[in-house]
Amino acid sequence: MPKQTTDVDRLVGLRITALRKARGLSQTALGTAVGVTFQQVQKYEKGQNRVGAGRLREIARLLEVPVSAFFEDDDVSGEVEGRSHDVFGFLSAQGAIEVLRAYASIEDDDLRRDLLALVRTAARMDKKAKPEEMNVGA
């Protein structure tokens, strides 16, 4: 019977994706660097295939993170509005890394503050527009 992937394999895959994108690497570039095809990297990132320990160590080295960065860890969690959130969960949202990269490139502190205020207002407006999606009692 073939080994099945687990939630941990999917978590590792999501974190590989987020860290790879944060480094600006393509799946092809990461695959070439660790000796696999981009299709194999896709399978790792989707949690369809397990990443072996040696390969995970090599991926961590290339992405300049400790191997522990791919697993649940209190160091990558934070609290927003009283709820705990995983930083990698935020980074996996469509466009999040690009927004963060663009925000970090803004040098003017006042402009950064104004942009942050605008984004917070947009987020509040979005929540009000979709009350059925809000968690009541969370």
N, C-alpha and C positions, 0 to 999 in steps of 0.2 A: 504494500500500500504506500503510495507516495506521501511524503510529508506535506501537510497543508500549512499555508501561511496563517499567521495569527494577527491579532490586533497590534502586537509589538512590531511585527514586520511592516504593517501599514504605517505605524507611527514613525518608524525609522525611515521609511520611504518619503513621508511628508516632510520630514526634517532634512533629508538629503535634498529634496526639491528646493525648499526654502533657502538653505545654505548655498546651494549651487547657484540659484538665481541671484542671491545677494552678492556673490562673487562675480557675477556677470558671465558665468560659464554656460555653454550650451551642453545638451546631453551628449552630443558627439564629442566635444572637447573632454568632458569628464570621462566618458567611456574610453576614448583613446588613451588618456593618461593612466587609467587603471587596467587597460587591456581587455575591455569588453566592447561590444557594439552599442550604439545609441539605443537600439531596441531593448537590450538587456538593462540599460540604465532606466528606460521607461518602465520596465517590469519591476525593477527595484523600487522606483518612485511610487508606483501604483500599489505596491505591497503584494504583487502577484508572485514574485520570486523572492526568496530569502537572500540576504546579503551575508556571505560567509565572513567569519571574524577577520581573516587576513585582508580581504577586500575592503571591509568596513574600515579597518585601520588605515589602509592606503587612501581611501576616500577622505577620511578625517584629516590625514596629513596634507592632502591636496587642498582641502577647504580651510586648512589652518584652524582646526577646532579639535578639542579632545574627543575621543570616542564617546565619552559620556554625554556629549551634546546631542546624540541621537536618541537618547532615552529620557524618560520622565525625570525631571529634576526640579526642585524648588527654585533653583537659581534662574530659571527661564520663565517663571510665572510671575504674575503681578496681580494687583487688584484694581479693577475699574468699576466705579459706581457700586462698591460693596461686593462684587462678584470676582472670583478668581478666574484668570484667563491665562492661557498658554501663549507666549510670544509667538511660537511657531504657528499657532492657530490663526493669529492675526496676519502673519506673513503669507499664509496660504491663500488669503482672499485675493480674488482677481485684481491685479494692478497694484497691490499693496507695496510691493518692493519698489516698483517704479515711482509711486508717490513718495515713498520714504527717501529714495535716492534724489528725486527732484527737490524735496523739502530740504535735505541736507546740503544741497548745492547753493541754497539761498544764503547769502552772506549778511544781508541787512537784518538785524535783530528785530526791528520794528515790523518789517515786512513779514518775517516769520511769525511773530505774535499775531498780526492781523490775519494771516492765512490760517493759523490754528483756530482763531476765533470763528472764522468763516466756516471751517470744516465742522467744528463743534455745533454751530447753528444748523448747518445742513443735516447733521446726524440727528439732532433733536426734531427737526421738521420731518425727516423721514420716518422716525418712530411715531410721530403724531399722525402721519398719513396712513400708517399701517397698524392700527391698534390691535387687530386680530393676531398679529405676529408677536406682540409683546408678551412676555411671561408674567402673568398675574401672580403675585405672591412670591416672586423670586427674590 
